[in-house]
Amino acid sequence: MPYLRTELATDFPEPSNWWQRLTAMDTANPSYRGKYHRIRCWLIEFDVDGNPGREIGLDAQGAVVLAGPSKRDYGFWLDTNMRFADFAGESVTPEYFERMWTASGVSAPD
């Protein structure tokens, strides 16, 4: 399975007022709410067909902001029609991805 680091979808503005916070609700990913603006890169695992599997959003210091899918969150990239060929970025090792996944504390859905 390929693993990729990308800076796609890292330009979300921070909600600055109550209306933006209210309309920024992400019902498919409730644990992600209010965190998108902190993401500076994504680590994405792809399956053998090139579809996104697991994802990890990292901040500017490389710390985990969010990860999914989980029992509570469907996943940002899983909710798109994008495949591996649609992404720009660089490869990361499976070991690095797994280390960051473990650091996220997320348990993948059963």
C-alpha positions as CSV (number, residue, x, y, z in Angstrom):
1,M,0.0,0.0,0.0
2,P,1.3,3.5,-0.8
3,Y,1.6,6.2,1.9
4,L,1.8,9.8,1.0
5,R,2.4,13.2,2.6
6,T,0.5,16.0,0.9
7,E,-0.3,19.7,1.5
8,L,-3.6,19.6,-0.3
9,A,-6.6,20.9,1.7
10,T,-4.4,22.7,4.2
11,D,-5.8,26.2,3.6
12,F,-8.9,26.2,5.8
13,P,-9.4,29.5,7.6
14,E,-9.9,29.6,11.3
15,P,-13.6,30.3,12.1
16,S,-13.6,33.8,13.4
17,N,-17.2,34.3,14.6
18,W,-20.1,32.3,15.9
19,W,-21.8,32.1,12.4
20,Q,-18.6,30.6,10.8
21,R,-18.3,28.1,13.7
22,L,-21.9,27.1,13.4
23,T,-21.8,26.7,9.6
24,A,-18.4,24.8,9.7
25,M,-20.1,21.8,11.3
26,D,-18.8,18.5,9.9
27,T,-21.4,15.9,10.6
28,A,-19.4,13.0,9.1
29,N,-16.4,13.9,11.2
30,P,-17.5,15.4,14.5
31,S,-14.1,15.0,16.1
32,Y,-12.5,17.0,13.3
33,R,-14.7,20.1,13.9
34,G,-12.8,23.3,14.6
35,K,-9.4,21.6,13.7
36,Y,-9.1,21.8,9.9
37,H,-7.4,25.3,10.1
38,R,-4.5,23.8,12.1
39,I,-3.6,21.1,9.5
40,R,-0.4,21.9,7.5
41,C,-0.1,18.4,5.9
42,W,-1.9,15.1,5.6
43,L,-0.5,11.6,5.8
44,I,-2.7,9.3,3.7
45,E,-2.6,5.5,3.4
46,F,-4.1,4.2,0.1
47,D,-5.5,0.7,-0.5
48,V,-4.4,-1.5,-3.5
49,D,-7.0,0.1,-5.7
50,G,-5.7,3.6,-5.0
51,N,-8.5,4.7,-2.6
52,P,-7.7,6.7,0.5
53,G,-7.8,4.4,3.6
54,R,-6.5,6.0,6.8
55,E,-5.6,9.7,7.2
56,I,-3.7,11.8,9.7
57,G,-3.7,15.6,9.8
58,L,-0.5,17.2,11.2
59,D,0.1,20.7,12.4
60,A,3.1,23.0,11.6
61,Q,5.3,21.2,14.2
62,G,4.4,17.7,12.9
63,A,2.1,16.9,15.8
64,V,-1.1,14.9,15.2
65,V,-4.2,17.2,15.0
66,L,-6.7,14.5,13.9
67,A,-6.9,11.0,12.4
68,G,-9.4,8.7,10.9
69,P,-11.5,6.9,10.1
70,S,-12.5,6.0,13.6
71,K,-15.6,4.8,15.3
72,R,-16.8,8.4,15.4
73,D,-15.4,9.9,12.2
74,Y,-15.7,8.8,8.6
75,G,-12.7,10.6,7.4
76,F,-12.1,13.7,5.2
77,W,-10.3,12.1,2.3
78,L,-12.5,9.0,2.4
79,D,-15.5,11.3,1.6
80,T,-14.0,12.3,-1.7
81,N,-13.8,10.7,-5.1
82,M,-10.0,11.2,-5.2
83,R,-7.6,8.4,-5.8
84,F,-3.8,8.1,-5.4
85,A,-3.2,9.5,-8.9
86,D,-5.1,12.7,-8.0
87,F,-2.7,13.6,-5.1
88,A,0.5,15.6,-5.2
89,G,3.0,14.9,-2.5
90,E,5.9,12.7,-1.4
91,S,6.0,9.2,-0.2
92,V,6.4,8.3,3.4
93,T,7.4,5.0,4.9
94,P,4.8,2.6,6.3
95,E,6.7,2.7,9.6
96,Y,6.5,6.5,9.8
97,F,2.7,6.4,9.0
98,E,2.2,3.7,11.7
99,R,4.2,5.6,14.3
100,M,2.0,8.7,13.7
101,W,-1.2,6.6,13.6
102,T,-0.2,5.1,17.0
103,A,0.5,8.7,18.3
104,S,-3.0,9.7,17.2
105,G,-4.6,7.3,19.7
106,V,-7.3,6.5,17.2
107,S,-8.7,3.1,16.9
108,A,-9.9,2.3,13.4
109,P,-13.5,1.2,13.1
110,D,-14.2,-2.5,13.3
